[in-house]
Amino acid sequence: MATLTRVPLIFSCPSPPRRPPPRKYACMPTTLPESSTLSFRSFSFSFFAPFLSTPHNKSNKSFRRLRAVSASMADSRPSTVLVTGAGGRTGSIVYRKLKERSGQYVARGLVRTEESKEKIGGAKDVYVGDIREAESIAPAIQGIDALIILTSAVPKMKHGFDPSKGERPEFYYEDGAYPEQVDWIGQKYQIDAAKDAGVKHIVLVGSMGGTNPNNPLNSLGNGNILIWKRKAEQYLADSGIPYTIIRAGGLQDKEGGIRELLVGKDDELLQTETRTIARADVAEVCIQALQFEEAKFKAIDLASKPEGTGTPTKDFKALFSQVTARF
Ligand SMILES: NC(=O)c1ccc[n+]([C@@H]2O[C@H](COP(=O)([O-])OP(=O)(O)OC[C@H]3O[C@@H](n4cnc5c(N)ncnc54)[C@H](OP(=O)(O)O)[C@@H]3O)[C@@H](O)[C@H]2O)c1
């Protein structure tokens, strides 16, 4: 049984004192049972630690302070974000928005051609590469924190149809640029490269309609575009990298930030009257997704109410919180 004796704490006052002066006496066990060594050690250390000022303790404190400062500096460092398809209609808006927020982001773009690069300003941060060739996208992905994928196969309209005769347009894909090559293989290469480079978040823009294999978009140019897009989305969801899949409704070239955005899952929004969204709003959601944990590991169907109805969306954390679907 331990007996308690008062002992003077002559060594414990730090100089200059930055804490309330220590009590003059503390109760310490002077006789201890064999088994209590450990508890004595922890008792004495935790009790005295705040008052001790040994070189070891000081360097630990400085180290901790340094670590905290460098951690907060790392947190406030702008994230480097690559947007692929940066010459495209939505991709170019994302690239522009990232450049406008230079305190928060270091923007990079990937485009397929020099012409596309010129179209978006021709800056050094725009890389030229083809996502169907893994080695040509690697340089753009090195060193980035986040990736926004806005590449897509683009169906082309065949010439020579006459709407006045009630003819309907026909579409085709160029050789080698079918959705299988672009929306599947090309996206897969980007995800693989991002994984190798330790990218912390991937936002992938796809399309609503993927739950129905008979969706008319699949018959455009016999490309099965939604099926290949969905395969890439699944690959991303299985990759282990934090992701946000944005399945947009019909895209419109309209002003962003003035409509109430709607989120959903499993194409439910396609059964409603609100099935479209401005490209500028999709672009904003892509960037906002990078800022909120609530957007991670989620698949989001995205549309908006018509302008003038509802309240324009400003709280993106709340928007992402509504989503529960992981795929
Ligand atoms: N249109 C709609 O109504 C609709 C609806 C829902 C979802 N979406 C989806 O939303 C996304 C954005 O659509 P959007 O209309 O804004 O896109 P977009 O203008 O068609 O842009 C697609 C981009 O992909 C690039 N690209 C294609 N093949 C490439 C390759 N092999 N290597 C590198 N880049 C390549 C194109 O580059 P080039 O400029 O060099 O061709 C183009 O910049 C797409 O995934 C689209 O499918 C569209």
The ligand as a Gaussian input file, in Angstrom:
#p B3LYP/6-31G(d) Opt

LIG

0 1
 N      -24.523000      17.075000     -74.954000
 C      -25.332000      16.817000     -73.962000
 O      -26.491000      17.235000     -73.940000
 C      -24.842000      16.023000     -72.809000
 C      -25.750000      15.603000     -71.851000
 C      -25.282000      14.963000     -70.727000
 C      -23.944000      14.710000     -70.562000
 N      -23.066000      15.085000     -71.535000
 C      -21.661000      14.788000     -71.298000
 O      -21.077000      15.889000     -70.663000
 C      -19.682000      15.945000     -70.962000
 C      -19.335000      17.335000     -71.492000
 O      -20.040000      17.566000     -72.687000
 P      -19.622000      18.751000     -73.659000
 O      -20.686000      18.816000     -74.703000
 O      -19.296000      19.969000     -72.902000
 O      -18.268000      18.184000     -74.248000
 P      -17.597000      18.433000     -75.665000
 O      -17.710000      19.884000     -76.026000
 O      -18.140000      17.457000     -76.660000
 O      -16.092000      18.122000     -75.338000
 C      -15.545000      16.844000     -75.366000
 C      -14.041000      17.043000     -75.368000
 O      -13.388000      15.781000     -75.385000
 C      -12.221000      15.939000     -76.134000
 N      -11.734000      14.672000     -76.672000
 C      -12.403000      13.779000     -77.430000
 N      -11.604000      12.761000     -77.748000
 C      -10.405000      13.010000     -77.173000
 C       -9.175000      12.336000     -77.145000
 N       -9.013000      11.168000     -77.779000
 N       -8.142000      12.864000     -76.465000
 C       -8.287000      14.057000     -75.817000
 N       -9.440000      14.746000     -75.817000
 C      -10.482000      14.241000     -76.482000
 C      -12.629000      16.831000     -77.282000
 O      -11.493000      17.396000     -77.839000
 P      -11.567000      18.105000     -79.279000
 O      -12.104000      19.460000     -78.965000
 O      -10.184000      18.099000     -79.748000
 O      -12.495000      17.291000     -80.120000
 C      -13.544000      17.805000     -76.581000
 O      -12.839000      18.927000     -76.145000
 C      -19.445000      14.828000     -71.956000
 O      -19.012000      13.689000     -71.267000
 C      -20.820000      14.587000     -72.535000
 O      -20.973000      13.282000     -73.038000
 C      -23.482000      15.739000     -72.639000

